[in-house]
């Protein structure tokens, strides 16, 4: 269930935005409820003491005497998980919006045409915020590793090296065992060699023979995995393009 807020001091435009967003979510069969606010006070009353929460808010910038950018700064501090979409009739605040953490900036006149792009980006941002972890026991210690920090896995005899962004952990867990731990994220992790699994999110270059990783390491692609790697990489790239950062 998505909890969505819309803040706009113009009642007619508030209801229009509600209609467009609701129609899209119903069409996509996305469970949701929408809360309408005409001023900053109503919004803050809703979220007071964090007893209530919003997943997403569509925020106008000129809201009577209130500046929506200031509301965004308050949300960033008090409710950092709430994704902000600036929905406005003005382009002159475009650069000022950079001062806040937000997901999208869209003109009201473009909402109907871009509503799909907006929610694609929201989905990506929500998925990025869901940082999943695995635990690895080795050397008498238990390491908690964020999956999105793993660059690649490397098998060396009976050992497996987990190369992360800032560290390298070596374990007696097999490569296959760690792949299983990552099973929910196999769309992002790809076996390309009997000794290597790469995170596609950390790939910067790809050729038929190798992956270039963003830490400068080159990972070979063996003949055995070549065809599957090519298919999977193209499919992954297509999905990224379709849900990419369309617009701003």
PEGI-V54724 format. One line per field, one symbol per residue. ss: DSSP state (H for helix, E for strand, C for the rest). phi: phi as a letter, one per 20 degrees, with the letter a starting at -180 (. if undefined). burial: # if it has 9 or more other ideal C-beta (glycine too) atoms within 8 Angstrom, else .. A space follows every 50 residues. Layout:
ss=???
phi=???
burial=???
This chain:
ss=CEEEEEECCCHHHHHHHHHHHHHHHHHCCCCEEEEEECCHHHHHHHHHHH CCCCCEEEECCEECCEEHHHHHHHHHHHCCCCEEEEEECCCCCCCHHHHC CCCEEEEHHHHHHHHHHHHHHHHHHHHHHCCCEEEEEECCEEEEEEHHHE EEEEEECCEEEEEECCCEEEECCCHHHHHHHCHHHCCCEEEEECCEEEEH HHEEEECCCEEEECCCCEEECCHHHHHHHHHHHHHHHHHHHHCCCCCC
phi=.eecdcdbfegffffffgffffgffffeldfabdddcdbfffffffeglm fdbdebcecfeecmeeeffffffffgeecfefeddfcbedefegfffffd ebdaccfgfdgffdgffffffgfffffffefeccdcealmcddddfgfef eadcecledcededfdbcddbeffgfffgffegfdffddcfcafdccdef fdedcbcfdadeefdneddfdeggdgffffffffffffffffdfefmc
burial=.########...###.##.###.##......#.#######.###.##... ..###########..#.##.######..#..#######....#...#..# .#####.#..#..##.##########.....#.#.#.#....#.###### #####...######....#.#...#..##..#..##.###.##..##### .##......####...#.####..##..##.##..#..#...#.....
